[in-house]
């Protein structure tokens, strides 16, 4: 028998604010896989005190959580954003206890199927999700042997890295050509970042929401690049890429890219000019 959750949904929609559990290692919502249903969950709280109580066992495991407050006017944007990271369940916690909602019960999933393929936005929810799980575990300051399931997480991440298409930010050069012609003829500059060691890395993104964190003032255009072509756009002295630098910030050195191509797509590695 189906449970009517309409009253609970309306109570959420009327709240003035909500507090979302974020992971300090990824700067993104903390995700957890339910061991029974295998749902990928995000946790949401009525008060900071409830969040702190939830965070205690994770703090003991060296997983750093913090609360990010969302006002009512930002609810729709936040819940819609969760589709880009592959989450399918929300756990709401208040003084009375906890209650779960499927994400689609609260916010309708965007449908871009009627748009031409070239106009559909780039999303990589499986890559985002596996990246979050991997970095939440990988970043824990504990001995490597205490990191749970890291090898499996790394394997799943590798598969999704190779399957994905990416967004490369580019700054178009001045001139009379259209933006499309400038992109086609490579009349653009590629921004770079430097890490604490002074190494040059290029920012790369899984989706437009992640690009928007970097693209303040919109100086950059988005160029869509499949994994097999990433080596072709490495600038001089670049060590590789950093994926979602304001999010889970996963390093993708050129050696990793070449190794994954050799392992999963040797024909693309040959076409890219690698030996």
C-alpha positions as CSV (number, residue, x, y, z in Angstrom):
1,X,0.0,0.0,0.0
2,X,1.4,3.4,-1.1
3,X,2.1,5.9,1.7
4,X,0.7,9.4,1.1
5,X,3.7,11.7,1.7
6,X,1.9,14.9,0.4
7,X,1.6,16.5,3.8
8,X,5.3,15.9,4.6
9,X,6.3,17.3,1.2
10,X,4.3,20.4,1.8
11,X,5.8,20.8,5.3
12,X,9.3,20.8,3.6
13,X,8.2,23.3,1.0
14,X,7.0,25.7,3.8
15,X,10.2,25.6,5.9
16,X,12.2,28.8,6.0
17,X,15.5,27.0,5.9
18,X,17.2,23.6,5.9
19,X,20.7,22.5,6.8
20,X,22.5,20.1,4.5
21,X,25.4,17.8,5.6
22,X,28.4,18.7,3.5
23,X,31.7,16.9,3.4
24,X,34.8,19.0,4.2
25,X,36.9,16.9,1.8
26,X,34.7,17.5,-1.3
27,X,33.0,20.8,-0.7
28,X,29.8,18.9,-1.8
29,X,26.9,17.3,-0.1
30,X,27.9,14.3,2.0
31,X,26.6,11.1,0.2
32,X,26.0,7.8,1.8
33,X,24.9,4.5,0.3
34,X,22.2,2.7,2.3
35,X,23.4,-0.8,3.0
36,X,20.0,-2.4,2.6
37,X,18.4,-0.5,-0.3
38,X,21.6,0.7,-2.0
39,X,20.0,4.2,-2.4
40,X,22.5,7.1,-2.6
41,X,21.4,9.5,0.1
42,X,21.9,13.1,1.1
43,X,21.1,14.1,4.7
44,X,19.1,17.2,5.6
45,X,18.5,18.6,9.1
46,X,16.1,21.1,10.8
47,X,18.8,22.3,13.2
48,X,22.6,22.5,13.5
49,X,22.4,20.5,16.7
50,X,20.8,17.6,14.9
51,X,23.5,17.7,12.3
52,X,26.2,17.8,14.9
53,X,24.7,14.7,16.6
54,X,24.7,12.9,13.2
55,X,28.3,13.9,12.5
56,X,29.8,12.5,15.7
57,X,30.4,8.9,14.5
58,X,31.8,10.2,11.2
59,X,34.1,12.6,13.1
60,X,35.5,9.5,14.9
61,X,36.2,8.0,11.6
62,X,38.0,11.2,10.4
63,X,35.2,12.1,8.0
64,X,34.7,15.9,8.4
65,X,31.1,17.1,8.0
66,X,29.7,20.6,8.2
67,X,26.3,22.2,7.7
68,X,25.4,24.4,4.8
69,X,22.2,26.4,5.3
70,X,19.7,26.8,2.4
71,X,17.0,29.3,2.5
72,X,13.5,28.5,1.2
73,X,14.1,30.5,-2.0
74,X,17.1,28.2,-2.8
75,X,15.3,24.9,-2.2
76,X,14.4,24.2,-5.8
77,X,17.8,24.9,-7.1
78,X,19.5,22.8,-4.5
79,X,17.2,19.8,-4.9
80,X,17.5,20.0,-8.7
81,X,21.2,20.1,-8.4
82,X,21.2,16.7,-6.7
83,X,20.3,15.1,-10.0
84,X,23.7,16.1,-11.3
85,X,25.5,14.1,-8.6
86,X,23.5,10.9,-9.0
87,X,21.6,11.1,-5.6
88,X,18.2,9.4,-5.5
89,X,17.1,9.7,-1.9
90,X,16.8,12.4,0.7
91,X,16.9,11.8,4.5
92,X,15.2,14.6,6.5
93,X,15.9,14.7,10.2
94,X,13.9,16.7,12.8
95,X,13.2,16.4,16.5
96,X,10.6,13.7,15.9
97,X,13.0,11.5,14.0
98,X,13.9,10.9,10.4
99,X,11.9,10.4,7.2
100,X,13.0,9.6,3.7
101,X,11.9,10.8,0.3
102,X,12.8,9.8,-3.2
103,X,14.3,12.8,-4.9
104,X,11.7,12.5,-7.7
105,X,8.9,12.7,-5.1
106,X,10.0,16.2,-4.3
107,X,11.4,17.6,-7.6
108,X,10.7,16.4,-11.1
109,X,13.7,15.1,-13.0
110,X,14.7,17.5,-15.9
111,X,13.9,16.0,-19.3
112,X,16.1,17.1,-22.2
113,X,15.1,14.2,-24.5
114,X,13.3,16.5,-26.9
115,X,16.3,18.8,-27.4
116,X,18.8,18.1,-30.2
117,X,21.7,16.1,-29.0
118,X,24.1,19.1,-29.5
119,X,22.0,21.3,-27.3
120,X,21.5,18.9,-24.4
121,X,23.5,20.0,-21.3
122,X,26.5,17.9,-20.2
123,X,25.9,15.9,-17.0
124,X,28.0,13.1,-15.5
125,X,26.0,12.0,-12.5
126,X,27.7,8.6,-12.2
127,X,31.1,10.2,-12.4
128,X,30.1,12.8,-9.8
129,X,28.8,10.2,-7.5
130,X,31.7,7.8,-7.7
131,X,34.1,10.8,-7.4
132,X,32.4,11.9,-4.2
133,X,32.5,8.4,-2.6
134,X,36.1,8.0,-3.6
135,X,37.3,11.4,-2.3
136,X,35.3,11.1,0.9
137,X,37.2,7.9,1.7
138,X,40.5,8.7,0.0
139,X,40.9,12.0,1.9
140,X,40.5,10.5,5.4
141,X,43.8,11.1,7.3
142,X,44.2,7.4,8.3
143,X,46.5,4.7,7.1
144,X,45.7,3.4,3.7
145,X,44.8,-0.1,5.0
146,X,42.0,1.6,7.1
147,X,40.3,3.1,4.0
148,X,37.3,1.0,3.4
149,X,36.7,-0.4,-0.1
150,X,39.1,2.0,-1.7
151,X,40.2,-0.3,-4.4
152,X,36.7,-0.9,-5.6
153,X,35.9,2.8,-5.5
154,X,39.0,3.6,-7.5
155,X,38.0,1.0,-10.1
156,X,34.5,2.3,-10.5
157,X,35.9,5.9,-10.7
158,X,38.3,4.8,-13.4
159,X,35.5,3.3,-15.5
160,X,33.4,6.5,-15.2
161,X,36.3,8.8,-16.0
162,X,36.8,7.0,-19.4
163,X,33.1,6.9,-20.2
164,X,32.5,10.6,-19.7
165,X,32.6,13.8,-21.7
166,X,33.9,16.9,-20.0
167,X,33.6,20.7,-20.1
168,X,36.8,22.6,-20.8
169,X,36.6,26.4,-20.1
170,X,38.1,28.5,-22.9
171,X,38.5,32.3,-23.3
172,X,37.7,33.3,-26.9
173,X,40.2,35.6,-28.6
174,X,39.0,39.0,-30.0
175,X,38.0,39.0,-33.6
176,X,35.0,39.3,-36.0
177,X,34.3,35.5,-36.2
178,X,31.3,34.0,-34.4
179,X,31.8,32.1,-31.2
180,X,31.2,28.9,-33.0
181,X,33.9,29.6,-35.6
182,X,36.4,30.6,-32.9
183,X,35.8,27.3,-31.1
184,X,36.0,25.4,-34.3
185,X,39.3,27.1,-35.3
186,X,40.8,27.0,-31.8
187,X,40.9,30.7,-31.5
188,X,40.9,30.7,-27.7
189,X,43.0,30.6,-24.6
190,X,42.9,27.9,-22.0
191,X,43.0,28.9,-18.4
192,X,45.5,27.2,-16.0
193,X,45.8,26.7,-12.3
194,X,48.9,26.1,-10.2
195,X,49.1,23.8,-7.2
196,X,51.1,24.4,-4.0
197,X,54.2,22.9,-5.7
198,X,53.9,25.3,-8.7
199,X,52.8,22.6,-11.1
200,X,50.5,23.8,-14.0
201,X,47.1,22.1,-14.1
202,X,44.1,22.8,-16.3
203,X,40.6,23.0,-14.8
204,X,38.1,20.5,-16.2
205,X,34.4,20.1,-15.2
206,X,31.7,17.4,-15.1
207,X,28.8,19.7,-15.7
208,X,27.7,23.4,-16.0
209,X,26.9,23.8,-12.3
210,X,30.5,22.9,-11.5
211,X,31.8,25.2,-14.3
212,X,29.7,28.1,-12.9
213,X,31.6,27.9,-9.6
214,X,34.8,28.7,-11.6
215,X,33.3,31.0,-14.2
216,X,32.4,34.0,-12.1
217,X,31.4,36.9,-14.4
218,X,31.2,34.4,-17.3
219,X,34.5,35.1,-19.0
220,X,34.7,31.5,-20.3
221,X,32.9,29.5,-22.9
222,X,32.3,25.8,-22.6
223,X,34.0,23.3,-24.9
224,X,32.9,19.7,-24.7
225,X,35.7,17.2,-24.8
226,X,35.5,13.3,-24.7
227,X,38.0,11.5,-22.5
228,X,40.0,10.2,-25.5
229,X,40.8,13.7,-26.7
230,X,42.0,15.2,-23.4
231,X,45.7,14.7,-24.2
232,X,45.3,16.8,-27.3
233,X,44.4,19.9,-25.3
234,X,47.2,19.9,-22.8
235,X,49.1,23.2,-22.9
236,X,52.9,23.5,-22.7
237,X,54.3,22.3,-19.3
238,X,50.8,21.2,-18.1
239,X,50.9,18.2,-15.7
240,X,47.3,17.3,-16.5
241,X,43.9,18.4,-15.2
242,X,42.1,18.9,-12.0
243,X,38.5,17.9,-12.2
244,X,35.9,20.1,-10.5
245,X,38.5,22.2,-8.6
246,X,35.8,23.8,-6.4
247,X,34.1,20.4,-5.8
248,X,35.8,17.1,-5.2
249,X,39.0,18.4,-7.0
250,X,40.3,15.1,-8.4
251,X,43.7,15.3,-10.0
252,X,44.0,13.8,-13.5
253,X,47.7,13.8,-14.4
254,X,48.5,13.0,-18.1
255,X,50.1,9.7,-17.0
256,X,46.7,8.7,-15.6
257,X,44.9,9.6,-18.8
258,X,47.3,7.7,-20.9
259,X,47.2,4.7,-18.6
260,X,43.4,4.6,-18.7
261,X,43.3,4.9,-22.4
262,X,45.8,2.1,-22.8
263,X,43.7,-0.1,-20.5
264,X,40.2,0.7,-21.6
265,X,40.4,2.2,-25.1
266,X,43.7,1.4,-26.8
267,X,42.4,2.4,-30.2
268,X,41.7,5.9,-29.0
269,X,45.2,6.1,-27.4
270,X,46.7,5.3,-30.8
271,X,44.5,7.9,-32.5
272,X,45.5,10.6,-30.0
273,X,49.1,10.1,-31.2
274,X,50.4,8.4,-28.0
275,X,52.9,5.6,-28.3
